[in-house]
Amino acid sequence: MSAMTLIQHLLTGISLGGAYALIAIGYTMVYGILRLINFAHGDIFMMAGYFMIFAMASFPWFISIPITLIATVVLGVLIEKAAYKPLRSAPRMSIMISAIGVSYLLQNLATYLFTALPKSYPEVPFLKRIFQFGEISASLVTLITPVLTVVLVIILIQLINHTKIGMAMRAVSKDTETARLMGIKVDTTISMTFVIGSLLAAVGSILYFTDRMTVYPYSGSLPGLKCFVAAVFGGIGSIPGAVVGGFVIGICETLLVAFGYSTYSDAFTFLLLIVVLLVRPTGLFGEAVTDKV
């Protein structure tokens, strides 16, 4: 494989990794606060794809993108209020089963409403512009994804470290009961976590589906699982860890496909999960990272 081809594949991998990182942050933040793996997160990402399809059918892209972001946030908060909030004091297994139930509900609801046939994802014209660098060609979405991911993560870390809601999130993450006694509105803080997680999933879905061009009801399940692995790989509860995990999985997956091992690219992700859990159960960044939400 020539150096140029390798760079081309690396670019694709970094772009895919950026989209994975944005989704993985949602898993890591919810786990950090609720100690819950939000298995419905991948399906929220899938629903964001459908929201964009229907928004673009009626509006230009610059109105459709905010509509998609808002609709995804509303869906995320509704799920939290309906499926997780009533189970706050229930055993952790109950809330986990509820998350799996919501995941299947969204998949089947999407199948019922939109049929199981893949729908073509609308083109956002400027994102598909092709840039040529010698022998390497890349669309704007491929170039913009990692940059946007890093910018959003920096903003998010600033928000967590230097704002009132960020301090509330860290307090609830450490000790929910004490935070409540100190006058922190725990329910509002948890809802805010779902707002941020769903917003990032919506941004991730626009970047991911723009390159992949089709959405179907199960298109969130495998990326969702991969992003969960990314979050565990980086150290669940750690935002920088989720980002590193997302990029590692995106790059490795793309390189495996490039070298002709596409059959094993999904298996590799789960093999990585097993190895990480055996060697370093807390993930790369462990529990000691301060940006734990």
C-alpha positions in Angstrom: 0.0 0.0 0.0 1.4 3.4 -1.0 2.0 6.2 1.5 -0.7 8.3 -0.2 -3.3 5.5 0.0 -2.4 5.0 3.7 -2.9 8.7 4.4 -6.2 8.6 2.6 -7.4 5.7 4.8 -6.0 7.4 7.9 -8.0 10.6 7.1 -11.2 8.4 6.8 -10.4 6.7 10.0 -9.8 9.9 11.9 -13.1 11.3 10.6 -15.0 8.1 11.6 -13.2 8.2 15.0 -14.4 11.8 15.5 -18.1 10.8 15.0 -17.6 7.8 17.4 -15.9 10.1 20.0 -19.0 12.4 20.0 -21.3 9.5 20.6 -19.0 7.9 23.2 -19.1 11.1 25.3 -22.9 10.6 25.7 -22.3 7.1 27.2 -19.5 8.3 29.5 -21.3 11.3 30.8 -24.5 9.4 31.7 -22.5 6.6 33.3 -20.5 9.2 35.3 -23.6 10.6 36.9 -26.2 7.8 37.0 -23.8 4.8 36.9 -26.0 3.7 34.0 -25.0 2.4 30.6 -27.6 4.2 28.4 -28.0 1.4 25.9 -30.6 3.6 24.0 -27.9 6.1 23.1 -27.1 4.4 19.8 -30.8 4.5 18.9 -31.0 8.2 19.7 -28.2 8.7 17.2 -30.2 6.6 14.7 -33.4 8.7 15.3 -31.3 11.9 14.7 -30.6 10.5 11.2 -34.3 10.1 10.5 -35.0 13.6 12.0 -32.5 15.1 9.5 -34.1 13.1 6.6 -37.6 14.5 7.3 -36.3 18.0 8.1 -34.5 18.2 4.8 -37.6 17.2 3.0 -39.2 20.5 3.9 -36.5 22.9 4.8 -33.0 24.0 3.6 -30.0 22.5 5.4 -29.3 25.5 7.6 -32.8 25.2 9.2 -32.8 21.4 9.1 -29.6 21.1 11.2 -31.0 23.1 14.2 -34.3 21.2 13.9 -32.5 17.9 14.1 -30.3 19.0 17.0 -33.4 20.3 19.0 -35.5 17.2 18.1 -32.7 14.8 19.3 -32.3 16.7 22.5 -36.0 16.6 23.2 -36.1 12.9 22.5 -33.1 12.3 24.9 -34.7 14.3 27.7 -38.1 12.6 27.2 -36.4 9.2 27.5 -34.7 10.2 30.7 -37.9 11.6 32.2 -40.1 8.6 31.1 -37.8 5.6 31.5 -35.0 6.5 33.9 -36.3 9.2 36.4 -39.1 6.9 37.9 -36.4 4.3 38.6 -33.9 6.6 40.5 -34.2 4.7 43.7 -34.7 1.3 42.1 -31.9 -1.3 41.9 -29.3 -0.6 39.2 -30.3 -3.7 37.3 -33.9 -2.3 36.8 -32.7 0.9 35.2 -30.3 -1.1 33.0 -33.3 -3.3 31.8 -35.3 -0.1 31.2 -32.4 1.3 29.0 -32.4 -2.0 26.9 -36.2 -1.8 26.6 -36.0 1.8 25.4 -33.4 0.7 22.8 -35.7 -2.0 21.4 -38.7 0.4 21.6 -36.9 3.0 19.4 -35.7 0.4 16.9 -39.2 -1.1 16.5 -40.9 2.3 16.5 -38.5 3.4 13.7 -39.3 0.1 11.8 -43.0 0.7 12.3 -43.0 4.4 11.3 -40.3 4.5 8.6 -40.2 0.8 7.4 -37.1 -1.4 7.6 -35.9 -0.2 4.1 -32.8 2.0 4.2 -33.7 5.6 3.5 -31.1 7.8 1.7 -29.6 10.5 3.8 -29.9 14.0 2.3 -26.8 15.8 1.1 -25.7 18.9 3.0 -24.1 20.5 -0.1 -21.1 22.2 1.5 -20.2 19.1 3.6 -19.8 17.0 0.4 -17.4 19.4 -1.3 -14.3 17.5 -2.4 -10.8 18.9 -1.7 -7.8 17.6 -3.6 -4.3 17.5 -2.1 -2.1 16.0 -4.7 -3.2 12.4 -5.0 -5.3 12.6 -1.8 -9.0 13.6 -2.1 -11.2 14.2 0.9 -14.7 15.7 1.4 -15.1 18.6 3.7 -17.0 16.4 6.2 -13.9 14.2 6.5 -11.7 17.1 7.2 -14.2 19.0 9.5 -15.2 16.0 11.7 -12.0 15.7 13.8 -11.6 19.5 14.2 -15.2 19.9 15.2 -14.9 17.0 17.7 -11.9 18.5 19.4 -13.5 22.0 19.5 -16.7 20.6 21.1 -14.7 18.5 23.6 -12.7 21.6 24.7 -15.9 23.6 25.1 -17.5 20.7 27.1 -14.5 20.4 29.4 -14.5 24.2 30.0 -18.3 24.0 30.7 -17.7 21.1 33.2 -14.8 22.8 35.0 -15.8 26.5 35.0 -19.6 26.8 35.0 -22.3 26.3 37.7 -24.0 23.5 35.9 -20.6 21.8 35.3 -19.9 22.0 39.1 -23.3 20.6 39.8 -22.6 17.7 37.4 -19.3 16.9 39.2 -21.0 17.1 42.6 -23.8 14.8 41.5 -21.3 12.5 40.0 -19.4 12.3 43.3 -22.3 11.9 45.7 -25.9 12.4 44.7 -27.4 12.6 48.2 -24.9 15.2 49.5 -25.3 17.2 46.3 -29.1 17.3 46.9 -28.6 18.3 50.6 -26.3 21.2 49.3 -29.2 22.6 47.3 -28.2 21.2 43.9 -31.2 20.4 41.7 -30.2 16.8 40.9 -33.0 16.1 38.4 -32.2 19.3 36.4 -28.5 18.4 36.4 -29.2 14.8 35.2 -31.5 16.3 32.4 -28.7 18.6 31.4 -26.4 15.6 31.1 -28.9 14.0 28.7 -29.2 17.4 26.8 -25.4 17.5 26.2 -25.2 13.8 25.4 -28.1 13.9 22.9 -26.8 17.1 21.3 -23.4 15.5 20.7 -25.1 12.3 19.3 -27.0 14.5 16.9 -23.9 16.3 15.7 -22.2 12.9 15.4 -25.1 11.5 13.4 -24.9 14.4 10.8 -21.2 13.8 10.4 -21.5 10.0 10.3 -24.5 9.6 8.0 -23.3 12.3 5.5 -20.4 9.9 4.7 -22.5 6.8 4.8 -25.6 8.0 2.9 -28.3 5.6 4.3 -30.3 5.3 7.6 -32.3 2.2 8.6 -33.8 1.3 12.0 -30.8 -0.7 13.2 -28.2 1.7 11.9 -27.5 2.9 15.5 -27.0 -0.5 17.2 -23.5 -1.4 15.9 -22.1 2.1 16.1 -23.7 2.5 19.5 -21.9 -0.7 20.8 -18.6 0.5 19.3 -18.9 3.8 21.0 -19.7 2.0 24.3 -16.5 0.1 23.7 -14.7 3.4 23.0 -16.0 4.8 26.3 -14.8 1.7 28.2 -11.5 1.6 26.4 -10.8 5.2 27.4 -12.1 4.7 31.0 -15.8 5.1 31.4 -16.6 8.3 33.2 -13.7 10.1 31.5 -14.5 12.5 28.6 -10.9 12.7 27.2 -10.9 8.9 27.5 -14.1 8.6 25.4 -12.5 10.8 22.7 -9.3 8.8 22.6 -11.2 5.6 22.5 -13.4 6.9 19.6 -10.4 7.9 17.5 -8.6 4.6 18.2 -11.6 2.4 17.2 -12.3 4.6 14.1 -8.7 4.5 12.9 -8.2 0.7 13.6 -11.5 -0.2 12.0 -10.7 1.8 8.8 -7.2 0.4 8.6 -8.5 -3.2 8.9 -10.9 -2.6 6.0 -8.0 -1.0 4.0 -5.8 -4.0 4.5 -8.5 -6.3 3.3 -9.7 -7.6 6.7 -13.1 -6.0 6.6 -14.7 -9.2 7.9 -12.9 -8.8 11.2 -13.3 -5.1 11.7 -16.3 -5.4 13.9 -14.9 -8.4 15.8 -11.7 -6.4 16.4 -13.7 -3.8 18.4 -15.1 -6.4 20.8 -11.8 -8.2 21.0 -10.3 -4.8 22.1 -13.1 -4.6 24.8 -12.2 -8.0 26.2 -8.4 -7.2 26.2 -8.9 -3.9 27.9 -11.2 -5.4 30.6 -8.6 -8.2 31.2 -5.5 -6.0 31.3 -6.9 -2.7 32.6 -10.5 -2.9 33.8 -10.7 0.9 34.5 -9.7 1.7 30.9 -6.8 3.9 29.7 -7.6 7.0 31.8 -9.0 5.0 34.8 -11.0 6.6 37.5 -8.5 9.2 38.5 -9.3 11.6 35.7 -10.8 14.8 37.1 -13.1 15.5 34.1 -15.4 12.8 35.3 -19.0 13.7 34.7 
